Structures are given as C-alpha cells and as structure tokens.
Amino acid sequence: MFPAKYSPNFKGALVVGGIIIDLIASSDEFRVIDGNICFPFDTKITLKELKQDIGGSAHNLAANLATLGTDTYILGSVGRGDYGEEALKNLRVQGVNTKYVTLKDGSTGISLVFLVNGEKTVLTSRGANDLLGEDDLNLEVFDKIDALILTSLNSPDNVQLMRRAIQEAKSRDLFILTNPSMSMVTRRPDDLKYALKNSNAIIMNGKEALRITGGDDVRSAIKELQKLGAETVIVTLDVKGSLVADGEEIFSLPAYKVNVVDTTGGGDSYTAGFVHAKFRGACTEDAVKFAGAVAALNIMTPGASTDLPLEKDVVEFLKRAEYLNA
C-alpha cells in the first residue's frame, strides 16, 4: 500500500481546533423516538455507565495521526486546572507535540455524550476552545510542517486564527485539509467557505456537505464542493461508506463490516488515516481505504482516544476486512 516511507521531505502536520473532555453516559432508560434521544422528564435516571475520555476534533485527529506514526503538532487551548493538564498529558502520551497549546483563564471544553446503540448525541460547552485566537499562532510551527489540518472553528477569535493560518500555509505552498463539523457549517458558513476555497482536500459527512451546498443530492454536493478549488473531496456516509471526488474521477467505497461499539471520534480517526496514508505515498483510493480501516478499528472500542490503532494494526485489518453489504 505504501510505496515509500513518506513523500519526499515530508515533515509533519499541524492540527488546529478543539480539545474537550468527554463525559460519556449510557443508560437502559435512554430511548430514540423519531430521531430524537429521549428520557423521562423531572426524574432521576440511573446510568448504566459513565466514563471520562479526552476528545475534541483536533485532539482526536492529532492523537490518531501521531499514533499511526506521523509527526504531529496541535494548536488549541485548554483551561488552567486539572482537566486542561489531563488533556495535555493524554496528548503527549499519544506522541503529539503540545508546544503550541495555550492555557486560558476559563474552563476546558466539556461534552456530555449520550450513547444509544453505539450512536451518540453530544451536548458541548466549548469553554477555552472559543478563546483560541490569532495571537496564539506561533509562526515558527510552519517551519516544521508540510500539512495544515483545520477542524471545527466556531468563535470570532477562532476564525481570525484560521484565516491567518491559511494565509501562512498558502504562502509556503503547504497541503491544507479542512475537516469541519456541523456546528461550523451552521454557525460560520462564510468562514468555512473561505477555508474550503483554500484547501487541497476536504473531508466532511453527508449532512454537512448537503447543508453547506444547499443541495439534496450528495453526488451533486461533492461536485459543488470541488468547484470551490479542492482537488480531492471526500464525503463520508456512515454505513454506506464514502463518496470521493479526486480530480475528474468520482468513485465510492463501501464501509467495512465491524461490530460498532462507539462512533465517537470515528470521523476524526478517518481523517487522520487519510492524511497519514497520503503522506506515506498512497494514492487517493488507497488512502481512503486506509482511512476507512482506521475509523472501523476506532469505532470497535469505546471512547475517542483509547486503544488507538498503530499503522501495523490497520495494515493487518485490511488483509482480512470485509465490506458491509458486499
């Protein structure tokens, strides 16, 4: 799959975005009704399990990318205190360089994650993440990387930082990949479109792609996204796999057949897998297959940043993997 250790002279990647503490709850009393998670009002509910994990799109992506073997830096912000220190410690254990994470006077971001049948509903307080701004951007990091990866950036300070980072990356001809969330799609569509127009590659899910383009057909949406300027556009479709536009070619790849335990962080791990494989010399199709395998391994275990797969684990998985609905 990988014809070379890395593309010539590849240095590493900078991931920009959120670092969040995840509190993951499951209960036999949770119900899904008409697409909504429901539980009794005005009463106490017994949780089957409550676990703590470290999350946030940038955190998850960076942790996966570093574990796979890519030199990885993260640019984000956490609050002063135990949660912030715990998040930084976890990143360092995973091999992520945290030199460019800033400590803020405020709380570290927190998400309440409700799990039902392996799917998640997330309530988030972004906290210190929204304080990350242009003043936190140390330009020396651009001497150490060849890829800039932008995740969800939602506040006015965040998008000022994003625009400055893009300008710096463009001036150095770095590879730029944008992997937003629905919150950025809905809250910052104009800023997101600026990022998309300046990206070499875009990865988003089907709902996000339809929302940002205003369409109702994924194949048409992917063409509209590609018109913005990106060479490669990937739309993930959960159990239906991925739809990929690479240059003039559009192709689909099915999802892998696995036992889904927890989808938290699945999209982040997918993006990490794509970037890692791409800079290991894989073609786009093989990079997408590798990305899907990383995500498949991730969702087979609980949490977004525990039991992350090594490159060799992914390669072994691909040897025996079966496609869903093949």
N, C-alpha and C positions, 0 to 999 in steps of 0.2 A: 504493500500500500504506500509506503514512504520511500521514494527513490533516493532521498538524501536526508542527512541528519536534520538540517534546517536549510531553508532557502539561503543562498549565499549572503553571508554577513548579517543575518537576522539577529537583532539584539534582544528584543523582548517587547512586552506590551504594557501599556498603561490603561487601567480600567477606572472609569470615573462614574461615581454615583453613590448609592445608598448603602449604609451599614446599619443593620437593625437587629434588635433582639427579638426572636420569635418565641412566643408562648403558645404552644400547640396543644389544643384541647380536643378530646374526643369523648362522646357520651352516647349511651344507648337511647337517650331521650331526644337526641337531635333528629329532626325529620326534614326531608326535602319535599316541598309541596309547590307545584307549578314553577319549578326552577328556583325556589327560594328556600334557604335554610331556616327552619322554624323550631322553636321550643316554647314551652309554656310561659305565659306572661305572669309576672308578680308572684313568683315562687322560687324556691331554691332547687337547683338542678345538680344531681350528683355526676361528677365527671368520671368517666371510666379511666382516663389517664390525662395527666398534664405534664408536659415536658418543655424544657427550655432548650433552644438552639440559637445559633447566630445566623442571621440571614441578611436580607437586603440584596438587591440585584447585583450591585457591584461586588459586594462581599462574596456572594455565591459564585459568581463568574470567576473572580480572581482566585478563589480557593481551588476551584476545579482546574483552572488553567495552570496554576502552579503545581498542583498535584500531578497533572499529566506530564509536566516537565518543561513548561515554557517559563522563562524568566519573567516574573510578573510584578508590577508595581500597582498600587491602588491609591487613588486620590479621593478622599472622602472626609467626613468629620463625625466625631462622636462627642458625647458629653463627658465632662470630668466626673470620675467616680467609678464604682465597681463595674457597671455594665460596659462602659467605654473601655476600661482596661481589659475586661474579659474578651471583648470583641477583637481588640488588637492582639491579645495573646493568641487567640484562636487563629487569626490570620498568619501570624508568624510561625505557628506550629505547622500550618499547611505549606509554608515556604514562600509566602507573599511578603514583599518588601513594603513596610508600612511607614517609611520615612516621610511620605507626603500626606499622611493622615493628620488632620489638625484637631486639637482638643478645644471644645467650645464651652462657654458658660451656659449650660442648658442640659436638658436630658438627652440621653442617647435615644434614637428612634426605637419604638416598640410596636410590634404587630401581635394581635391576637388572632391565631389561626384556628378555625373550626374545621375539623376533619370529619367528613362523612363519606364512607365507601371509597376512601382513597383520594377523594377530591376535596378542595379547600375553598373556604371563604375567609377573607382576610380583612381585618379592621386595623388600620395603621395610623399611628401618631408619628410623624416624621422627625419631630424634635430637632436635634442638632443637624440633621441632614439638610434642612432648609436654610441653614446659616452658611453653608459652603458657598464661597463666592470667589470672584476674580482675584482678590488679594491672597487667596490660599493657593494660587497656582504658581509653583516654582518652576521657572522655565528650564532649569538645568535638567529636569527629568526627560525633556525631549532629546537630549544628547544620548540617552540610554535606551531609547526605544525605536522601533520601526512601525508599531501599530498603536493606534488610539481607539479604544473601545468605549463608546458612550452608552450608558444605560439610562434609566428614567431620571430626569432632572426637572423639578417641578416649580421651584420658587424663583422669584425675580433674580436673586443672587446667583442661583444655580445656572440660569440660562445665560447670564453675563459671563460666567466662568466658561460655560460650554462654547459660546461664540469665540471667546479669546483662545481657548484650546484648539478649536478647529482652525482658526487663522494661523496659529503657530504650526500646527501639523501640516496644513496645506503649504506653508512657506518652505517646509522641509521635505515635501513630497512623501509624507508618511501615509501608510494604509489607514483608512478611517472606516470603522464599522459602527453603525448605530443599531442598538437593540433596546427600544423604548418599552414602556408599559402603557396600559390603557389610561392611567392617570395622566401621563404626559400627552397622550393623544387627545384627551378631552380638555385638559386644562391649559396646554401650551401648544396648540396645533401649529401656529405660525412659527414658533421657535423650533418645533420639531421638523417642520418642512425645511427650514434652513439647514438643520443637521442632515436631513435626508439628501438634500441637493448637493451637499459637500461630502457625501460618503462614497466609498468604493464598494461597500456591501451593506445591505440592510437585512436584518432578521426581525420578524415580528409574527404574531399569531394571526389567525384568520379574522377574528373580531377586530383587532387593531387595524389590520390592512383595509378592511371594508369601511371602518369608521373614518380613517384619515383620508381616504379617497372619495368617500361619499357614494360608493357603489354597492351592488348587491351580489356581485359575482367575483369570486376570488381570482380567477384567471385574468379577468379584466383589470382587477385591482393591482395585480402584480405587474401588469404592463404599464399602468399609470405610474406606479412607483419607480419603475425602471426609467421612465421618461424623465424623471427628475434628475437623472445623471448617473446613478449607481450601475456598475457593470453587473453586479450579482444581487439578486433579490430573492430571499427565501421566506416563504410563508409556512409556518408550522400549523398543522391541522389536527392535533391530538391523535386519536386512534387512526385517522386517515393518513397520517404520515406528513410529508412535506411537498409543497409545490415550489419549484425552483426555476428562476429565470437567470441564465448565465449567458451573457452576450445575446445572440439572436435565438438561442435554444431555450425552450421551456420543457421541463420534464418533471415527473412526480416520482416520489419514492415512498413505499408503504412504511408503516411503523413496525417495530419488532414486537413479537409475541412475548410478553413478560407478565409476571404477577405484580400488579400495581399495588404498592403499599401506601405511598405518599407522593403526590405530584409536586410538592413544594420544592422550588428550585429547579424543576425539570427543564424549563426554558433557558435558564441561566447556564446550566450544565451543557445544554445543546450548543449554545453559542461558544462556550469555552472549547468544546470538542471541535467545532468548525475551525476556529482560529488556530488551534494547536495543529490540526491536520494540514491546514492550508500552508502554514509556515514550516511544516515538515516536508513539503514538496508535493502533497497530494493534489490531484485535480479536483475541481469543484464537486463532481459527483461522488468521488471517494471521500472527500471532506464532509459532505452531507451524510453519507453512510456512517462515518466515524462519529459525527455529531449525534446522530440518532442513537447510536450504541451507547455513548456516554450518558445521554438522557435516560435511556432504558435502564441502565445499571443504577442510575441515581434514584429513579422512582421505585425501584425494588426494595429500597431501605427507607426507614423513617428519617425525617429531617433533611435540611438542605446542605449541611456541611459536615456530615459524619459519614464514615465509610466511603469516602470518595474514591473512584477508580483510578488506578495507575494506567499509563499507556498500555502496558502489557496485559492488563485485565481486559481492556477494550479490544485489543487485537485477538485475544483468546475468545471473547464473547462473539466476535464477528465470524469466527471459524464455525461456530455451532448455531448461530442465530437463525431463527425462523421469522418470516414476515407474517404479520397479522393479516388474516383473510387472504393468504397466498393461495 
